């Protein structure tokens, strides 16, 4: 790996060591080798073309649009449609869809337990691969349905009562914060909402409100790694280290980082981390992960106890996934999604995320000079989401106009417009989308 590549990763979380970065890259590569493609049907030709492109182009600079046009070709996004809503839902590559369809047909044609037994092995393979992807150990990963389920497993599994306090970021996804409120109403503890500055000058501005909210009664702290409503990225490692020094548990909602941001969870130091595959990972729906640090597993109670509990209860995070009968075909689809990511490589993906977000900012500055950015311009406090506001303009019909007239799918939240592009977008897509907003206003 070049010095420039190392510097790129170091800039993401300034305190992450070079050794950890290199180790993570090796583990990610190993995850790809760990998952040999063992199809139940014919291998998808589009995945082959992606592999051929990566092999042929090698370490091509992520700015080469010909390469990203090939990546875009792996998705069946409707012709002309520009999807800029990765923060909500991403399409899956054709290879992932094909695998899901194949295995759903396979189970429906033979639902016997003998036939379905093969999914136990696939499940353990993807658990190992995901563990390597986020730089943790396999017994610390539970395979759940989505981020919300993972969050609720933690929220409902902690032993909290009267006199205890939990600190949450007011920019968390509602399914995290509201879940805390509902639980607190039942058991009598207090939920404290923290508000960070609208325009943080540095990481200290983001850390300070959390530090000031902590009391001797604080037991847990929950925050989104990247906020879906502002695009602000919290300094996760620093905040988790601060909380741990005070004996406070940390739950990180990783819905907006899993699949696009280099993750080293042991290095970050959180106790729990949750994510979904249907967003930036471009995996199957109803497939998510819950990371539970090894020394926290015994003290976290499961929300659901189903078939397999006796085997799973002493197997680390596995005890949180005895959820009854499940759509097992999604495990095979997730295996293919992991393979797709490992073929592209995290360095290439994260570099592309930066480039696309910067292209949105540059385009908005050029075409809509009166726009005000809600998301910080600085890389240290942002990631793939870009949210902007245009003063004095009614945005109530913007979403419909962008979609119906200009074929742009994005998100509008109140008076703010959110673009969250991903690696299936080209720079031409970004330019057309920003032009469309400029035309409307």
C-alpha positions as CSV (number, residue, x, y, z in Angstrom):
1,X,0.0,0.0,0.0
2,X,1.3,3.5,-0.9
3,X,2.0,6.2,1.6
4,X,-0.8,8.2,0.0
5,X,-3.2,5.3,0.7
6,X,-2.2,5.1,4.3
7,X,-2.6,8.8,4.7
8,X,-6.1,8.6,3.3
9,X,-7.1,6.1,5.9
10,X,-5.4,7.9,8.7
11,X,-7.3,11.1,7.8
12,X,-10.6,9.4,8.5
13,X,-10.0,8.8,12.2
14,X,-6.9,10.7,13.0
15,X,-6.0,8.5,15.9
16,X,-6.2,5.2,14.2
17,X,-2.7,3.7,14.0
18,X,-1.0,2.7,10.7
19,X,-0.6,-0.8,12.1
20,X,-4.3,-1.1,12.6
21,X,-5.0,0.2,9.1
22,X,-2.6,-2.3,7.5
23,X,-4.0,-5.1,9.6
24,X,-7.5,-4.2,8.6
25,X,-6.6,-4.2,5.0
26,X,-5.1,-7.7,5.3
27,X,-8.1,-8.9,7.1
28,X,-10.5,-7.5,4.5
29,X,-8.5,-9.2,1.8
30,X,-8.6,-12.4,3.7
31,X,-12.3,-12.1,4.0
32,X,-12.5,-12.2,0.2
33,X,-10.4,-15.3,0.1
34,X,-12.5,-16.8,2.9
35,X,-15.6,-16.7,0.7
36,X,-15.0,-18.8,-2.4
37,X,-17.9,-18.5,-4.8
38,X,-19.8,-21.8,-4.6
39,X,-22.9,-21.1,-6.6
40,X,-26.0,-23.3,-6.6
41,X,-26.6,-22.1,-10.1
42,X,-24.6,-20.3,-12.9
43,X,-22.3,-17.5,-11.9
44,X,-23.7,-14.0,-12.8
45,X,-21.8,-12.7,-15.8
46,X,-22.0,-9.1,-14.5
47,X,-20.0,-10.0,-11.4
48,X,-17.4,-11.6,-13.7
49,X,-17.1,-8.4,-15.7
50,X,-16.6,-6.5,-12.5
51,X,-13.8,-8.9,-11.4
52,X,-12.3,-8.6,-14.9
53,X,-12.4,-4.8,-14.7
54,X,-10.8,-4.7,-11.3
55,X,-8.1,-7.2,-12.4
56,X,-7.4,-5.3,-15.6
57,X,-7.4,-1.9,-14.2
58,X,-5.7,-2.9,-10.9
59,X,-5.0,0.1,-8.6
60,X,-6.5,2.6,-11.1
61,X,-7.1,6.0,-9.6
62,X,-10.7,6.2,-8.3
63,X,-11.2,9.3,-10.5
64,X,-11.4,7.1,-13.6
65,X,-15.0,7.4,-14.7
66,X,-14.7,4.5,-17.2
67,X,-14.2,2.1,-14.2
68,X,-17.1,3.5,-12.3
69,X,-19.3,3.2,-15.3
70,X,-18.5,-0.6,-15.2
71,X,-19.5,-0.6,-11.5
72,X,-22.7,1.2,-12.3
73,X,-23.4,-1.5,-14.9
74,X,-23.6,-4.1,-12.2
75,X,-26.9,-2.6,-11.0
76,X,-30.3,-2.7,-12.7
77,X,-31.2,0.9,-11.8
78,X,-33.9,2.1,-14.2
79,X,-32.4,3.8,-17.3
80,X,-32.0,7.5,-16.7
81,X,-32.8,7.4,-13.0
82,X,-30.2,9.0,-10.8
83,X,-30.4,7.5,-7.3
84,X,-28.9,9.7,-4.6
85,X,-30.5,8.2,-1.5
86,X,-28.0,5.6,-0.2
87,X,-28.7,6.9,3.4
88,X,-32.1,5.3,3.1
89,X,-32.0,2.4,0.7
90,X,-29.5,1.1,-1.9
91,X,-30.1,-1.2,-4.8
92,X,-28.3,-4.5,-4.7
93,X,-25.9,-5.6,-7.5
94,X,-27.4,-8.0,-10.0
95,X,-25.2,-10.8,-8.6
96,X,-26.7,-10.3,-5.2
97,X,-30.2,-10.3,-6.6
98,X,-29.5,-13.4,-8.7
99,X,-28.2,-15.3,-5.6
100,X,-31.2,-14.3,-3.6
101,X,-33.6,-15.5,-6.3
102,X,-31.7,-18.7,-6.8
103,X,-31.7,-19.6,-3.2
104,X,-35.3,-18.6,-2.6
105,X,-36.3,-21.0,-5.4
106,X,-33.9,-23.6,-4.0
107,X,-35.7,-23.5,-0.6
108,X,-39.2,-23.4,-2.1
109,X,-38.4,-26.4,-4.3
110,X,-37.0,-28.4,-1.4
111,X,-37.8,-27.0,2.1
112,X,-36.5,-30.1,3.8
113,X,-34.2,-29.5,6.8
114,X,-31.6,-31.7,5.0
115,X,-31.5,-29.3,2.1
116,X,-31.6,-26.2,4.3
117,X,-28.7,-27.4,6.4
118,X,-26.2,-26.0,3.9
119,X,-27.1,-22.5,5.1
120,X,-25.5,-23.1,8.5
121,X,-22.1,-23.2,6.9
122,X,-22.9,-20.1,4.8
123,X,-24.0,-18.3,7.9
124,X,-20.7,-19.0,9.6
125,X,-18.7,-18.0,6.6
126,X,-20.4,-14.6,6.4
127,X,-20.0,-14.1,10.1
128,X,-16.3,-14.6,9.8
129,X,-16.1,-12.3,6.8
130,X,-18.1,-9.5,8.4
131,X,-15.9,-9.8,11.6
132,X,-12.8,-9.3,9.4
133,X,-14.6,-6.5,7.5
134,X,-15.1,-4.5,10.8
135,X,-11.9,-5.8,12.4
136,X,-13.3,-7.8,15.3
137,X,-13.6,-11.5,16.3
138,X,-16.3,-13.8,14.9
139,X,-17.9,-14.5,18.3
140,X,-18.6,-10.8,18.7
141,X,-20.9,-10.6,15.7
142,X,-24.6,-11.4,15.7
143,X,-26.5,-11.6,12.4
144,X,-29.8,-9.7,12.8
145,X,-32.3,-8.1,10.5
146,X,-31.3,-4.5,10.5
147,X,-29.9,-1.6,12.5
148,X,-33.2,-1.0,14.3
149,X,-33.3,-4.6,15.6
150,X,-29.7,-4.4,16.7
151,X,-30.3,-1.2,18.5
152,X,-33.3,-2.6,20.3
153,X,-31.5,-5.8,21.3
154,X,-29.0,-3.6,23.1
155,X,-31.6,-1.1,24.5
156,X,-33.8,-3.9,25.8
157,X,-30.9,-6.1,27.0
158,X,-29.2,-3.6,29.4
159,X,-30.1,-3.7,33.0
160,X,-31.2,-0.1,33.7
161,X,-33.6,1.3,36.3
162,X,-34.6,4.2,38.4
163,X,-31.9,6.7,39.0
164,X,-29.9,5.7,35.9
165,X,-29.4,7.9,32.9
166,X,-28.7,7.3,29.3
167,X,-27.3,10.0,27.0
168,X,-28.4,10.1,23.4
169,X,-27.6,12.5,20.5
170,X,-30.6,14.4,19.3
171,X,-29.5,13.7,15.7
172,X,-29.8,9.9,16.1
173,X,-32.2,8.0,13.9
174,X,-35.7,8.1,15.5
175,X,-35.8,4.3,15.9
176,X,-32.9,4.6,18.3
177,X,-34.0,7.5,20.4
178,X,-37.6,6.6,20.6
179,X,-36.7,3.0,21.6
180,X,-34.8,4.4,24.5
181,X,-37.8,6.6,25.5
182,X,-40.2,3.6,25.4
183,X,-37.9,1.5,27.5
184,X,-37.3,4.3,30.0
185,X,-41.0,4.9,30.5
186,X,-41.3,1.3,31.5
187,X,-38.3,1.0,33.8
188,X,-38.0,4.5,35.2
189,X,-34.6,5.6,34.0
190,X,-33.9,9.0,32.4
191,X,-33.0,9.7,28.8
192,X,-30.9,12.9,28.3
193,X,-30.8,14.3,24.8
194,X,-27.6,16.1,23.8
195,X,-27.5,18.9,21.1
196,X,-24.3,19.6,19.3
197,X,-23.5,22.9,17.6
198,X,-25.2,23.5,14.2
199,X,-21.8,24.3,12.7
200,X,-19.1,22.6,14.8
201,X,-15.7,24.2,14.4
202,X,-13.8,21.1,15.4
203,X,-14.1,17.7,17.0
204,X,-14.0,19.3,20.5
205,X,-17.3,21.1,19.6
206,X,-18.9,17.7,19.1
207,X,-17.4,16.1,22.1
208,X,-18.1,18.9,24.6
209,X,-21.9,18.5,24.9
210,X,-21.6,14.8,25.6
211,X,-19.0,15.4,28.3
212,X,-21.0,18.1,29.9
213,X,-24.1,15.9,30.1
214,X,-22.4,13.1,31.9
215,X,-23.2,12.6,35.6
216,X,-22.5,10.0,38.2
217,X,-25.7,8.3,37.1
218,X,-24.9,8.0,33.4
219,X,-24.7,4.3,32.4
220,X,-24.8,4.4,28.6
221,X,-24.2,6.7,25.7
222,X,-25.7,6.2,22.2
223,X,-24.9,8.1,19.0
224,X,-25.0,7.7,15.3
225,X,-21.5,7.5,13.7
226,X,-22.8,9.7,10.9
227,X,-26.2,11.5,11.3
228,X,-28.8,10.9,8.7
229,X,-30.3,14.4,9.4
230,X,-27.2,16.5,9.2
231,X,-24.4,14.4,7.7
232,X,-22.2,15.2,10.7
233,X,-19.7,12.5,11.6
234,X,-19.0,12.1,15.3
235,X,-15.4,11.5,16.4
236,X,-16.3,8.0,17.5
237,X,-13.0,6.8,18.9
238,X,-12.4,9.8,21.1
239,X,-16.0,9.7,22.4
240,X,-15.9,6.0,23.1
241,X,-12.6,6.3,24.9
242,X,-13.9,9.1,27.0
243,X,-17.0,7.2,27.9
244,X,-15.0,4.0,28.8
245,X,-12.7,6.0,31.1
246,X,-15.8,6.9,33.1
247,X,-17.3,3.4,33.1
248,X,-20.0,4.3,30.6
249,X,-21.2,1.9,27.9
250,X,-21.3,3.0,24.2
251,X,-23.7,2.1,21.5
252,X,-22.8,3.3,18.0
253,X,-25.4,3.3,15.3
254,X,-23.4,2.6,12.1
255,X,-26.2,2.6,9.6
256,X,-24.5,5.4,7.6
257,X,-20.9,4.0,7.7
258,X,-21.1,0.3,7.2
259,X,-20.3,-0.4,3.6
260,X,-18.5,2.8,2.8
261,X,-16.3,3.8,5.7
262,X,-13.2,1.8,6.9
263,X,-14.2,0.3,10.2
264,X,-11.8,-0.8,13.0
265,X,-14.3,-1.4,15.8
266,X,-11.7,-2.7,18.3
267,X,-9.7,0.4,17.7
268,X,-12.7,2.7,18.0
269,X,-13.5,1.0,21.3
270,X,-17.3,0.9,21.3
271,X,-19.2,-1.7,23.3
272,X,-21.9,-2.2,20.7
273,X,-22.2,-1.3,17.0
274,X,-25.2,-1.9,14.7
275,X,-25.7,-1.7,11.0
276,X,-27.9,-2.8,8.1
277,X,-26.8,-4.3,4.7
278,X,-29.6,-2.6,2.7
279,X,-28.0,0.8,2.8
280,X,-24.4,1.5,1.8
281,X,-23.4,-2.2,1.8
282,X,-25.9,-2.8,-1.1
283,X,-26.8,-6.2,0.4
284,X,-30.1,-8.0,0.8
285,X,-33.0,-6.5,2.8
286,X,-33.5,-7.7,6.4
287,X,-29.8,-8.5,6.9
288,X,-27.9,-6.6,9.6
289,X,-25.1,-6.9,12.1
290,X,-24.8,-6.4,15.8
291,X,-21.3,-6.2,17.3
292,X,-21.1,-7.0,21.0
293,X,-17.7,-6.6,22.6
294,X,-16.8,-10.0,24.1
295,X,-16.7,-8.8,27.7
296,X,-20.2,-7.3,27.4
297,X,-22.0,-10.4,26.0
298,X,-22.8,-12.1,29.4
299,X,-24.3,-9.0,30.9
300,X,-26.6,-8.2,27.9
301,X,-29.8,-10.1,28.0
302,X,-31.4,-11.3,24.7
303,X,-34.8,-9.8,23.6
304,X,-35.9,-13.0,21.9
305,X,-35.2,-16.6,22.9
306,X,-35.9,-19.1,20.2
307,X,-34.8,-22.4,18.7
308,X,-31.1,-22.9,19.1
309,X,-30.8,-21.0,22.4
310,X,-29.1,-23.8,24.3
311,X,-26.4,-24.0,21.7
312,X,-26.0,-20.3,21.3
313,X,-26.2,-19.1,24.9
314,X,-22.5,-19.7,25.6
315,X,-21.3,-18.7,22.1
316,X,-20.9,-14.9,22.5
317,X,-23.0,-12.7,20.3
318,X,-24.8,-15.7,18.7
319,X,-27.2,-15.8,21.5
320,X,-28.8,-12.6,20.1
321,X,-29.8,-14.2,16.9
322,X,-32.2,-17.0,17.9
323,X,-35.0,-15.3,16.1
324,X,-37.0,-18.3,14.9
325,X,-37.6,-19.2,11.3
326,X,-35.8,-16.9,8.9
327,X,-35.5,-16.2,5.2
328,X,-32.3,-18.2,4.9
329,X,-31.7,-17.2,1.2
330,X,-30.6,-13.8,2.4
331,X,-27.5,-15.4,4.0
332,X,-26.4,-16.6,0.6
333,X,-27.2,-13.1,-0.9
334,X,-25.1,-11.5,1.9
335,X,-22.3,-13.8,1.0
336,X,-22.4,-12.4,-2.6
337,X,-22.6,-8.8,-1.3
338,X,-19.4,-9.4,0.8
339,X,-17.7,-10.8,-2.3
340,X,-18.8,-7.7,-4.3
341,X,-17.3,-5.3,-1.7
342,X,-14.1,-7.3,-1.4
343,X,-13.7,-7.3,-5.2
344,X,-13.9,-3.5,-5.2
345,X,-11.8,-3.0,-2.1
346,X,-12.4,-0.6,0.8
347,X,-9.7,1.8,-0.2
348,X,-11.3,2.2,-3.6
349,X,-14.9,2.5,-2.1
350,X,-13.9,5.0,0.6
351,X,-12.0,7.2,-1.9
352,X,-15.0,7.2,-4.2
353,X,-17.3,8.2,-1.3
354,X,-15.1,11.2,-0.7
355,X,-15.0,12.1,-4.4
356,X,-18.7,12.0,-4.9
357,X,-19.5,14.0,-1.8
358,X,-17.0,16.6,-2.8
359,X,-18.6,16.7,-6.3
360,X,-22.0,17.4,-4.7
361,X,-20.5,20.3,-2.6
362,X,-18.6,21.8,-5.6
363,X,-21.6,21.5,-7.9
364,X,-23.9,23.2,-5.4
365,X,-21.5,26.0,-4.7
366,X,-21.2,26.6,-8.4
367,X,-24.8,26.3,-9.6
368,X,-26.7,27.4,-6.4
369,X,-24.5,30.1,-4.7
370,X,-27.2,31.0,-2.2
371,X,-27.4,27.5,-0.8
372,X,-26.3,26.9,2.8
373,X,-24.6,23.6,3.7
374,X,-26.0,21.8,6.8
375,X,-23.3,19.2,6.5
376,X,-19.8,20.4,7.5
377,X,-17.5,21.1,4.5
378,X,-14.5,19.7,6.4
379,X,-13.7,16.0,5.8
380,X,-12.9,15.4,9.5
381,X,-16.6,16.0,10.4
382,X,-18.5,14.5,7.5
383,X,-18.7,11.5,5.2
384,X,-20.9,10.5,2.3
385,X,-24.0,12.5,3.0
386,X,-24.4,16.1,1.9
387,X,-27.3,18.2,3.1
388,X,-28.0,21.7,2.0
389,X,-30.6,24.4,2.4
390,X,-31.8,27.1,0.1
391,X,-33.2,30.1,2.0
392,X,-36.6,31.6,1.2
393,X,-37.7,28.6,-1.0
394,X,-40.6,26.3,-0.5
395,X,-39.3,22.8,-0.7
396,X,-42.6,21.0,0.0
397,X,-42.8,19.8,-3.7
398,X,-39.1,19.5,-4.5
399,X,-38.9,15.8,-4.0
400,X,-41.8,15.1,-6.4
401,X,-40.5,17.6,-9.0
402,X,-36.9,16.2,-8.9
403,X,-38.3,12.7,-9.3
404,X,-41.0,13.2,-11.9
405,X,-39.4,15.9,-14.0
406,X,-35.7,15.2,-13.7
407,X,-35.4,11.5,-12.7
408,X,-33.5,12.2,-9.5
409,X,-34.2,10.2,-6.4
410,X,-33.0,11.8,-3.2
411,X,-34.5,12.9,0.2
412,X,-36.0,16.2,1.3
413,X,-36.3,16.8,5.1
414,X,-38.2,19.9,6.0
415,X,-36.5,22.7,4.1
416,X,-33.3,20.7,3.5
417,X,-32.3,18.6,0.5
418,X,-30.1,15.5,1.1
419,X,-27.9,13.9,-1.5
420,X,-26.2,10.6,-0.5
421,X,-24.5,9.2,-3.6
422,X,-22.7,5.9,-3.8
423,X,-20.3,4.0,-6.0
424,X,-23.1,3.2,-8.6
425,X,-23.2,7.0,-9.3
426,X,-21.0,8.7,-11.8
427,X,-19.7,12.3,-11.7
428,X,-22.1,13.0,-14.6
429,X,-25.0,11.8,-12.4
430,X,-24.0,14.3,-9.7
431,X,-23.8,17.2,-12.2
432,X,-27.2,16.4,-13.7
433,X,-28.8,16.2,-10.2
434,X,-27.3,19.5,-9.0
435,X,-28.4,21.1,-12.3
436,X,-31.9,19.8,-11.7
437,X,-32.1,21.4,-8.3
438,X,-30.8,24.7,-9.8
439,X,-33.5,24.6,-12.4
440,X,-36.3,24.1,-9.8
441,X,-35.1,27.0,-7.8
